[in-house]
Amino acid sequence: MKKTICLPLLSLLFLGGRTLAQNAKPTVITINANEKAGDISPQFYGLMTEEINYSYDGGLYAELIRNRAFQDNAKVPEHWSLVKKGNADGQIALDSIEQKGTALTRNLRLDITAVDGSGKIGISNDGFWGIPIRKNKRYVASFYAKTNKDFNGPLFVTLESADGKVVFDSALVSGVSGDWKKYTVTLATKKTTDTTSNGRFVITAKNKGTIWFSLVSLFPPTYNNRANGNRKDLMKLLAAMHPGFLRFPGGNYLQSNKVETRFDWKKTLGDISQRPTHDNNSWHYHSSDGMGLMEFLGWCEDLKMEPLLAVFDGLTLNRKVQPIIGDSLNIYIQDALDEIEFLNGDASTKWGAQRVKLGHPQPYNVKYIEIGNEDWFDKIYKTWDARFTMFYDAIKAKYPNLQVISSAHVTSRTPDYEDIHHYFSFKQAFKLAHKYDNYNRADAKVFEGEWACREGAPTTNFLGALGDAMLLTGLERNADIVKMSCYAPLFVNINPGGMQWKSDLIGYNSFSSYRSPSYYMQKMFATNIGDQTVKSSIADVPLGSDTTEQLFYSVTKDSKKGTLFLKVVNVSDSILSPVIDINSAKEIVANGQEIVLTSAKVTDTNSIDNPENVIPVTSVAKGLSNHFTYNFKPHSVTVLKIMTK
Ligand code: AHR
């Protein structure tokens, strides 16, 4: 019989000795390997993303120049400074010289008032907490510039150490004139270059006069060499998780505090000079919009993920303002229909043709559309059902095959999926692990679109991973109704000021990145899942001295190979040794595989300086059969791979 008890658990966290009340009877996990309980969706594990914690700017989006379009602050050119070498004088200031044919409205003016033979003067950008300098790499730098008629000379583009003492490479740009023009140069580091996370990017001159700069950009090599692409190390970490889908563009980032600053997809298309950028007031920093709609889709293509697009539905984060309703909502419904047409329409459609023009002839074939984000916050005006109905009807009328996801419970229509979010403590994981065991199967299928056990910061510690694993066993056991799931937030830039939301999955600075214990746990789960859940039960679950459940499990199966995946979370400080009874038509191979994530203290964690403090260990699992006893380590998450022949 199942025990579902949730009581204070703090006593378990730092146990010196044993506290477990030992059960008289052994715990038995019974697995009916031939009886399918549900199909596991190929999209069971995915990713959720938004611009939070410097996830794109200063994160996944590989641009290295911060405030590249000078939009971050209307008064001062943040992250830009004047640099002088030798005898030179001048100043910098924001300006707004028109650049026809672009969305760029602000530029940086450099007035050089004095410079002698050996002197140089110019502008310097310090990047997102430093510009990373790596060995043997090519960087592509580009900028727009124009001069006044007094200026007549070349510009020197350099990658330097933060103090300017070391110049890693330089390039010359000549012919800058009175007309705005884009200049592109390549800079390269050597095999012998000393690496640093704290370089700077500099453009200098040796002549008097005025130069205006606009949209200054610097890209290192990107994942799959995509133009305007993503950081390689982070993409590799994501690829290893085998994500089935990507939920984008938010989260709160979709909604914003006011309609004008929502994620307005039409303003994120095309060359970066066509993007006005926007105030990400959900998370209090400016967004370059370098990660625009097509970049999200490129990211999906690179990692072979199904795109799951959320559309703005009239609800902002300002709870005091009434959500947009009635006829006023029609322009946003049309905007969503345009977006779907842009993504899925062929070249004969207005927006499909636009996509073709922007270089993507094939439709993206998006299948999942989510209406809004967390509409359960619409508590004062209670407009959610009416708004959802309008979106649902309009989308289904034009695209009946699209799967429509509601971002909160809705009664007016039956959505294909309902997005349910859980941010929880370790203590709360005990109850959550069983949330779907008795869920009404007649309700919409479940999309766990944001979840995280928020223990530890900036990235979660091992206790967080234990809590997350408890939840995931519950999701897997109920894979007949739970169809998709994704952790949030995915990323955090660990520099001071980089984090707006604690307990994130992957941390980084400009140079390197690391994985939280929960990342490792999720990878263990997502890469060992199969395509079915099988019927199973647990009897005589061990309880702690405070009668809190100690062991959580799920069983899934690869129906083609016959492999079973038994996942067990032991939250106690003792070895637990349940009996595993497998009713199987096929013979069990004695040697399987175990992957174990554990740590001496539950507060142990990984960090940029100690990235592999808590990592899983894989070894041979011996003595497997139809009836065996297995030792699960104290405070551990185990995936037991049981092969059949
Ligand atoms: O993941 C952080 C935030 O939590 C998301 O933006 C929002 O949807 C949720 O409330």
Residues whose N, C-alpha, C, O or C-beta is under 5 A from the ligand:
A	BS01	AHR	G251 N252 Y253 A488 P489
